[in-house]
Amino acid sequence: MNKKILESGLRVHRSKQGARGFFYPDLNDSLLVRKSCSAEAQVGWHHRDGCAAYIVPADAFSVDDRYEVSPSRMVVWIPTDDKRP
């Protein structure tokens, strides 16, 4: 399982639903990691626009940045060195 540590202060991209129900990084909307946390690669999702999808604890972000208040985890897109479209 691919894991990484996200440091407080890092900017990541919000996930948005697009064509045919697939999810993509929203390159126009970034979120600030407010508390360092462990991130786990979202298995089965392809890299997109130089980003990879990761599952992170929702409490690493402000309540206003979360998709919903109640879930304990959320998916964000982290920039990578991979520049595939």
C-alpha positions, 0 to 999 in steps of 0.5 A, a space after each residue: 500500500 502506497 502511503 505518504 505523510 502530508 505536512 501541515 501547510 501543504 496545498 492539495 487539490 479537491 476532488 470533483 466528479 466529472 464525465 461518466 461519474 469519474 473523479 478528477 482533481 479540481 485544479 482551480 480549487 486547492 485545500 490547505 492541510 492544517 494538521 500533518 497526517 498520513 495519506 493512503 493512495 486510492 487504489 484503482 484510480 489513475 493519475 490525472 493532470 500530474 496528481 494522484 488520489 489519496 485518502 486522508 483523515 478529514 480532520 486534517 482540514 478545516 471544517 469549511 474545506 471538508 466535503 461533508 462534516 460527518 465522514 472521517 476520511 476524504 479523497 484529495 489529489 496530491 501533485 506528483 512528478 508524473 505529468 500524464 494527462 
